[in-house]
Amino acid sequence: MNLRRFLVSMLVAVAASAGASAAERRPNIILIMADDFGYECVTANGGESYRTPQLDRLAATGARFEQCYVQPLCTPTRVQLMTGLYNVRNYIDFGTLDPQATTFGHLFKRAGYVTGVAGKWQLGAGADLPQRFGFDEAYLWQHTREGNAKPARYANPGLEHNARELDFTRGEYGPTLVNDFALDFVARHREKPFFLYYPMILTHDPFQPTPDSGDWDPKTKGEREKRDLKHFADMTAYMDNLIGRLVAKLEALGLRDNTLLVFIGDNGTHSSVTSQFKGKPYQGGKGTRTARGNHVPLIVNWPGRVPAGTVNADLVASVDFLPTICAAAGIPLAKDFATDGVSFWPQARGEKGTPRETLYTWYVRNGGPTPQWEFAMSRTHKLYRDGAFVDLRADPFEERPLRVEQQTGAAATEAVKLQAELDRFRTARPAHLLKPIVRPAAKKTGE
């Protein structure tokens, strides 16, 4: 072989190797969660009150799920989302994540990902907790300072960068600062696969002006000033803009085609917010047990991998996100890894998958041995532990509950299926969590 032929063959081999390497690189994963943001708030879902063009674009060019249900409050949902386990198995208390829990942060870090968390924490004040839960970097609100000590989250906020407390006093806006960190994170780590968990601060009360509001005041201090329900629409629009800003950054860096974006809400909208949804008023129901409290938007987008315009009506639970994003990233779960989740990654790709027939909910805000309520539900019916039975097609907001023992025909068959799901978890609460929680009298927490 002459020198020229040798050099050409070497160049071809190098190019092929580089192409294979690029093709084999695992995708970047960004999981975005809005705070107190129900299904009815997104225009693509039928909402008519708010401007959500960025979310609508992600839905139109990706997949939109119509039946995603979470817990009715933030910490319970965050615990399920991060661990893939129903609260009955590991929920301790409001504002707390079990120190022994394995999270999706751990799984991605072990798989070689750079991991980051940016936004609202509210899972314990230990300075190293984000790192202990698998995150290399953290830029957070309500991390080391919680309860009555928590600083403002919006105008002139108090944040924490890897537990270093940062207090802003020059008219900065908390959600923008967090978004700045997210943009910087993806830019700094563009040469390696990254996982960014982005639990946004917006759109939680207090409903205050954003920098785009006409009555924005950069001198605002604290969370009691300029509160007005009218600002919820501004906060929704600003949140949507921040998501668009992140997408634009990925595109500018050439990362968009290898990045999976997932967007959800952590629970229903605040009960003081009434929106127009499909031509009717829709009152939020955060903290309640009906769809007003736990039905949230879910959008999945990955150019070339998630077919544009996909709409899916399968049940999705908050425990399903851990196995789903691991499947998308090619991270296998060990056979002995405990999860209640079912991956919906096949459905996001337009395939049939293995849809869950039921989901289970065990909920109590402040922890303890027994739940405030417990139920199993399918797409059509819902059964509570106490025997209350609901036909969700005729009574979606549970205004006319039935008795399970009075059901016949198809409804009775559905009730048997739901009772079997409840029976499966009858003794699932671990022994160490069956003891009543004793709290210091002065302890208070926010939401």
C-alpha positions as CSV (number, residue, x, y, z in Angstrom):
1,M,0.0,0.0,0.0
2,N,1.5,3.4,-1.0
3,L,1.6,6.3,1.4
4,R,-1.3,8.2,-0.2
5,R,-3.6,5.2,0.0
6,F,-2.6,4.6,3.6
7,L,-3.3,8.2,4.6
8,V,-6.7,8.1,2.8
9,S,-7.7,4.9,4.6
10,M,-6.6,6.3,7.9
11,L,-8.7,9.4,7.4
12,V,-11.7,7.3,6.5
13,A,-11.2,5.2,9.6
14,V,-11.0,8.3,11.8
15,A,-14.1,9.9,10.3
16,A,-16.0,6.7,10.7
17,S,-14.9,6.4,14.3
18,A,-15.9,10.0,15.0
19,G,-19.3,9.5,13.4
20,A,-19.9,6.3,15.3
21,S,-18.9,8.1,18.5
22,A,-21.3,10.9,17.9
23,A,-24.1,8.5,17.0
24,E,-23.5,6.4,20.2
25,R,-23.4,9.4,22.5
26,R,-26.2,9.2,25.0
27,P,-28.7,12.0,24.8
28,N,-28.9,15.0,27.1
29,I,-32.0,14.9,29.3
30,I,-33.7,18.0,30.7
31,L,-36.7,17.5,33.0
32,I,-38.6,20.7,33.6
33,M,-41.3,20.9,36.3
34,A,-43.5,24.0,36.7
35,D,-44.8,24.8,40.2
36,D,-48.6,24.8,40.8
37,F,-49.4,24.5,37.2
38,G,-52.4,22.4,36.2
39,Y,-53.4,20.8,32.9
40,E,-55.8,23.5,32.1
41,C,-53.1,26.2,31.8
42,V,-51.6,25.1,28.6
43,T,-53.2,26.4,25.4
44,A,-52.3,23.1,23.5
45,N,-54.4,21.2,26.1
46,G,-57.4,23.4,25.5
47,G,-56.6,26.3,27.9
48,E,-57.8,29.7,26.8
49,S,-56.5,32.1,29.5
50,Y,-52.7,32.2,29.1
51,R,-50.0,32.7,26.6
52,T,-47.9,29.5,26.3
53,P,-46.5,29.6,22.7
54,Q,-43.2,27.9,23.7
55,L,-45.0,25.0,25.3
56,D,-47.5,24.8,22.5
57,R,-44.6,24.6,20.0
58,L,-43.0,21.8,22.0
59,A,-46.3,19.9,22.0
60,A,-46.9,20.4,18.3
61,T,-43.4,19.2,17.4
62,G,-43.4,16.4,20.0
63,A,-45.8,14.4,22.2
64,R,-48.6,15.7,24.4
65,F,-50.0,13.4,27.1
66,E,-53.6,13.9,28.2
67,Q,-53.8,11.7,31.3
68,C,-50.8,12.5,33.6
69,Y,-51.5,12.5,37.3
70,V,-49.2,13.4,40.2
71,Q,-49.7,14.1,43.9
72,P,-51.8,17.2,44.9
73,L,-48.9,18.9,46.6
74,C,-45.2,19.7,45.7
75,T,-43.1,17.6,48.1
76,P,-45.1,14.4,47.7
77,T,-44.8,14.7,43.9
78,R,-41.1,15.5,44.0
79,V,-40.4,12.5,46.1
80,Q,-42.3,10.2,43.7
81,L,-40.7,11.8,40.6
82,M,-37.1,11.5,41.9
83,T,-37.3,8.0,43.3
84,G,-39.9,6.2,41.2
85,L,-41.7,5.0,44.3
86,Y,-45.2,5.7,45.6
87,N,-45.3,7.8,48.7
88,V,-46.6,4.8,50.7
89,R,-43.1,3.3,50.5
90,N,-40.8,6.2,51.4
91,Y,-42.5,9.5,52.2
92,I,-41.4,10.9,55.5
93,D,-42.6,14.5,55.9
94,F,-43.3,17.7,54.1
95,G,-40.1,19.3,52.8
96,T,-38.1,16.1,53.3
97,L,-36.6,13.4,51.0
98,D,-35.5,10.2,52.7
99,P,-31.7,10.4,53.1
100,Q,-31.4,6.8,52.1
101,A,-33.4,7.2,48.8
102,T,-31.9,6.5,45.4
103,T,-32.9,9.2,42.9
104,F,-32.6,9.6,39.2
105,G,-29.7,11.9,40.0
106,H,-27.7,8.9,41.3
107,L,-28.6,6.8,38.3
108,F,-27.5,9.3,35.7
109,K,-24.3,10.2,37.6
110,R,-23.4,6.5,37.8
111,A,-24.0,6.2,34.0
112,G,-21.4,9.0,33.4
113,Y,-23.7,12.0,33.0
114,V,-22.9,15.4,34.4
115,T,-25.9,16.1,36.7
116,G,-27.4,19.4,37.8
117,V,-30.5,20.6,39.6
118,A,-31.8,24.2,39.3
119,G,-34.9,25.8,40.8
120,K,-37.0,25.0,43.9
121,W,-35.5,22.4,46.3
122,Q,-37.6,22.1,49.5
123,L,-36.3,18.6,50.3
124,G,-34.1,19.3,53.3
125,A,-31.6,21.9,54.4
126,G,-28.4,19.9,54.6
127,A,-25.7,21.8,52.7
128,D,-24.6,18.7,50.8
129,L,-28.0,17.1,50.2
130,P,-28.2,17.8,46.4
131,Q,-24.8,16.2,46.0
132,R,-25.8,13.3,48.2
133,F,-28.8,12.8,46.0
134,G,-26.6,12.5,42.9
135,F,-26.3,16.1,41.6
136,D,-22.9,17.5,40.7
137,E,-24.2,21.1,40.7
138,A,-27.1,22.9,42.3
139,Y,-28.6,26.3,42.0
140,L,-31.6,26.5,44.3
141,W,-34.2,28.3,46.2
142,Q,-35.2,27.0,49.6
143,H,-32.3,24.8,50.1
144,T,-30.2,25.8,53.2
145,R,-32.9,28.3,54.2
146,E,-36.4,26.9,54.7
147,G,-39.5,27.4,56.8
148,N,-39.8,30.9,58.3
149,A,-36.2,31.6,57.3
150,K,-36.8,31.2,53.6
151,P,-36.0,34.3,51.6
152,A,-38.0,35.8,48.7
153,R,-38.0,33.8,45.5
154,Y,-39.0,36.4,43.0
155,A,-37.9,40.1,43.2
156,N,-34.5,40.4,44.9
157,P,-34.3,36.8,45.9
158,G,-32.2,34.7,48.2
159,L,-30.7,31.6,46.4
160,E,-28.1,29.0,47.0
161,H,-25.4,27.9,44.6
162,N,-23.9,24.6,45.8
163,A,-25.1,25.6,49.3
164,R,-23.4,29.1,49.1
165,E,-26.1,31.6,50.0
166,L,-26.6,34.4,47.6
167,D,-28.7,37.4,48.4
168,F,-29.7,39.7,45.5
169,T,-30.6,43.3,46.1
170,R,-30.4,45.1,42.7
171,G,-33.7,44.3,41.1
172,E,-32.8,40.7,40.0
173,Y,-35.6,38.2,39.4
174,G,-35.2,34.7,40.9
175,P,-36.6,32.7,38.0
176,T,-34.3,34.5,35.5
177,L,-31.2,33.9,37.7
178,V,-32.1,30.2,37.8
179,N,-32.6,30.1,34.1
180,D,-29.3,31.8,33.6
181,F,-27.7,29.0,35.5
182,A,-29.5,26.4,33.4
183,L,-28.2,28.0,30.2
184,D,-24.7,28.2,31.6
185,F,-24.8,24.6,32.8
186,V,-25.7,23.2,29.3
187,A,-23.1,25.4,27.7
188,R,-20.3,24.3,30.0
189,H,-21.1,20.7,29.7
190,R,-22.0,20.5,26.0
191,E,-19.1,18.0,25.3
192,K,-20.5,15.4,27.7
193,P,-24.0,14.0,28.1
194,F,-25.8,16.0,30.9
195,F,-28.9,15.5,32.9
196,L,-30.6,18.7,34.2
197,Y,-33.5,18.6,36.6
198,Y,-35.2,22.0,36.4
199,P,-38.0,22.3,39.0
200,M,-39.0,25.9,38.2
201,I,-39.9,28.4,40.9
202,L,-42.8,29.8,38.7
203,T,-45.9,29.8,38.9
204,H,-46.3,29.4,42.7
205,D,-48.0,32.1,44.8
206,P,-47.2,34.9,45.7
207,F,-48.6,36.2,42.5
208,Q,-46.3,39.1,42.0
209,P,-45.3,41.2,38.9
210,T,-42.6,39.8,36.6
211,P,-40.0,42.0,34.9
212,D,-42.3,41.9,31.9
213,S,-45.3,43.2,33.9
214,G,-46.4,46.9,33.6
215,D,-46.2,47.3,37.3
216,W,-42.9,45.6,37.9
217,D,-40.9,47.3,40.6
218,P,-37.2,46.3,41.0
219,K,-37.3,47.6,44.6
220,T,-39.8,45.1,45.8
221,K,-38.7,43.3,49.0
222,G,-40.2,40.1,50.3
223,E,-43.2,38.1,49.3
224,R,-46.0,40.2,50.6
225,E,-45.6,43.2,48.3
226,K,-47.7,43.8,45.2
227,R,-49.5,40.4,45.4
228,D,-52.4,40.3,43.0
229,L,-54.1,37.3,41.3
230,K,-53.9,39.2,38.0
231,H,-50.2,38.5,37.9
232,F,-50.7,34.7,37.5
233,A,-51.1,35.3,33.7
234,D,-47.9,37.3,33.6
235,M,-46.1,34.6,35.6
236,T,-47.3,31.9,33.2
237,A,-46.1,33.9,30.2
238,Y,-42.7,34.5,31.8
239,M,-42.3,30.9,32.6
240,D,-43.1,30.0,29.0
241,N,-40.5,32.5,27.8
242,L,-37.8,31.0,30.0
243,I,-38.5,27.6,28.5
244,G,-38.1,29.2,25.0
245,R,-34.9,30.8,26.1
246,L,-33.5,27.4,27.1
247,V,-34.6,25.8,23.8
248,A,-32.9,28.6,21.9
249,K,-29.7,28.1,23.8
250,L,-29.7,24.4,23.0
251,E,-30.2,25.2,19.3
252,A,-27.4,27.8,19.3
253,L,-25.1,25.2,20.9
254,G,-26.0,22.6,18.3
255,L,-27.4,20.4,21.1
256,R,-31.1,20.4,20.3
257,D,-31.2,17.3,18.1
258,N,-29.6,15.2,20.9
259,T,-31.6,16.6,23.8
260,L,-34.8,15.1,25.3
261,L,-37.0,17.8,26.9
262,V,-39.8,16.7,29.3
263,F,-42.2,19.2,30.8
264,I,-44.7,18.6,33.6
265,G,-46.5,20.4,36.5
266,D,-45.9,19.3,40.1
267,N,-49.6,19.6,41.1
268,G,-52.8,21.4,40.2
269,T,-53.1,25.2,40.0
270,H,-53.8,27.2,43.2
271,S,-57.5,27.2,44.2
272,S,-57.7,31.0,43.9
273,V,-57.0,30.7,40.1
274,T,-60.0,30.1,37.8
275,S,-59.1,29.7,34.1
276,Q,-61.0,29.2,30.9
277,F,-60.6,25.7,29.7
278,K,-62.4,24.4,26.6
279,G,-65.0,27.1,26.8
280,K,-65.8,26.6,30.6
281,P,-64.4,28.0,33.9
282,Y,-62.0,25.7,35.5
283,Q,-61.0,26.3,39.1
284,G,-57.6,25.1,40.3
285,G,-57.5,22.6,43.1
286,K,-54.0,22.3,44.5
287,G,-54.1,20.2,47.7
288,T,-57.3,18.5,46.8
289,R,-57.9,14.9,45.7
290,T,-59.8,15.5,42.5
291,A,-58.4,16.1,39.0
292,R,-58.2,19.8,39.9
293,G,-55.4,18.9,42.3
294,N,-53.4,16.2,40.5
295,H,-54.0,16.4,36.7
296,V,-51.0,18.1,35.1
297,P,-49.6,18.8,31.6
298,L,-47.0,16.5,30.2
299,I,-45.1,17.3,27.0
300,V,-42.2,15.3,25.6
301,N,-40.0,16.6,22.8
302,W,-36.9,15.2,21.0
303,P,-36.5,16.1,17.3
304,G,-36.3,13.0,15.2
305,R,-37.1,10.7,18.0
306,V,-40.5,11.8,19.2
307,P,-42.9,12.1,16.3
308,A,-44.4,15.5,15.9
309,G,-48.1,15.9,16.8
310,T,-48.3,12.8,19.0
311,V,-51.2,12.9,21.4
312,N,-51.5,10.1,23.9
313,A,-54.3,9.3,26.4
314,D,-52.6,6.5,28.4
315,L,-52.4,6.9,32.2
316,V,-49.1,8.3,33.4
317,A,-48.1,8.7,37.1
318,S,-45.3,10.7,38.7
319,V,-43.5,7.5,39.5
320,D,-43.2,6.7,35.8
321,F,-40.7,9.5,35.0
322,L,-37.6,7.8,36.5
323,P,-37.9,4.6,34.4
324,T,-38.9,6.7,31.3
325,I,-35.9,9.0,31.2
326,C,-33.6,6.2,32.0
327,A,-35.0,4.2,29.1
328,A,-34.6,7.2,26.8
329,A,-31.0,7.6,27.9
330,G,-30.2,3.9,27.5
331,I,-29.6,3.4,31.2
332,P,-30.7,0.0,32.3
333,L,-32.3,-0.5,35.7
334,A,-30.9,-3.3,37.8
335,K,-33.2,-6.3,38.2
336,D,-33.3,-5.6,41.9
337,F,-34.0,-1.9,41.5
338,A,-37.3,-1.1,43.2
339,T,-39.7,1.1,41.3
340,D,-43.5,1.4,41.0
341,G,-43.0,3.2,37.7
342,V,-43.8,2.1,34.2
343,S,-41.8,3.6,31.3
344,F,-43.9,5.6,28.8
345,W,-40.9,6.1,26.5
346,P,-42.4,3.8,23.9
347,Q,-45.6,5.9,23.8
348,A,-43.6,9.0,23.4
349,R,-42.0,7.5,20.3
350,G,-45.5,6.8,18.9
351,E,-45.5,3.1,19.8
352,K,-48.1,1.1,21.8
353,G,-45.8,0.3,24.7
354,T,-47.2,-1.2,27.9
355,P,-49.7,1.3,29.3
356,R,-50.5,1.1,32.9
357,E,-54.1,0.1,33.6
358,T,-54.2,1.7,37.0
359,L,-52.3,4.1,39.2
360,Y,-52.3,4.2,43.0
361,T,-52.2,7.2,45.3
362,W,-51.3,7.4,49.0
363,Y,-51.2,10.9,50.2
364,V,-50.6,12.8,53.5
365,R,-49.1,16.2,53.5
366,N,-47.1,16.0,56.7
367,G,-46.2,12.3,56.8
368,G,-47.3,9.8,59.3
369,P,-48.5,6.2,59.5
370,T,-51.8,6.7,57.8
371,P,-52.8,8.6,54.7
372,Q,-55.2,11.6,54.4
373,W,-56.7,9.7,51.5
374,E,-55.8,6.6,49.5
375,F,-57.2,5.5,46.1
376,A,-56.6,3.6,42.9
377,M,-57.8,4.9,39.6
378,S,-58.1,3.9,35.9
379,R,-58.8,6.1,33.0
380,T,-62.6,5.8,33.7
381,H,-63.1,5.1,37.4
382,K,-61.6,5.8,40.8
383,L,-62.0,3.7,44.1
384,Y,-61.1,5.0,47.5
385,R,-60.0,2.7,50.4
386,D,-63.2,3.6,52.2
387,G,-65.4,2.3,49.4
388,A,-66.3,5.6,47.7
389,F,-66.5,4.9,43.9
390,V,-66.4,7.5,41.1
391,D,-67.2,7.3,37.4
392,L,-64.7,9.8,36.1
393,R,-66.4,10.1,32.8
394,A,-69.7,11.3,34.3
395,D,-68.3,13.0,37.4
396,P,-64.7,14.1,36.7
397,F,-64.6,16.4,39.8
398,E,-66.2,13.8,42.2
399,E,-69.3,15.7,43.1
400,R,-71.5,12.6,43.2
401,P,-69.5,9.7,44.6
402,L,-71.1,6.2,44.5
403,R,-70.8,3.2,46.7
404,V,-68.7,0.3,45.3
405,E,-71.0,-2.4,46.6
406,Q,-73.9,-1.0,44.5
407,Q,-72.1,-1.4,41.2
408,T,-73.0,-3.9,38.5
409,G,-71.8,-4.9,35.0
410,A,-68.7,-3.1,33.6
411,A,-68.5,-0.7,36.6
412,A,-68.4,-3.7,39.0
413,T,-65.6,-5.3,36.9
414,E,-63.7,-2.0,37.0
415,A,-64.2,-1.9,40.8
416,V,-62.7,-5.4,41.2
417,K,-59.6,-4.3,39.3
418,L,-59.1,-1.2,41.4
419,Q,-59.7,-3.1,44.6
420,A,-56.9,-5.5,43.6
421,E,-54.6,-2.5,43.2
422,L,-55.5,-1.2,46.6
423,D,-55.0,-4.6,48.1
424,R,-51.5,-4.8,46.6
425,F,-50.4,-1.8,48.7
426,R,-52.4,-2.6,51.9
427,T,-49.2,-3.4,53.9
428,A,-46.7,-1.5,51.8
429,R,-45.9,1.2,54.4
430,P,-42.5,0.2,56.0
431,A,-42.5,-0.5,59.7
432,H,-40.2,2.5,60.6
433,L,-42.7,4.9,58.9
434,L,-45.7,3.5,60.9
435,K,-44.8,5.6,64.0
436,P,-46.4,9.0,64.5
437,I,-44.1,11.9,63.7
438,V,-43.1,14.1,66.5
439,R,-42.2,17.7,65.5
440,P,-40.7,20.6,67.4
441,A,-43.5,23.0,68.2
442,A,-41.9,25.9,66.4
443,K,-41.3,24.1,63.1
444,K,-43.2,25.7,60.2
445,T,-42.8,25.1,56.5
446,G,-44.1,26.7,53.4
447,E,-45.2,25.2,50.2
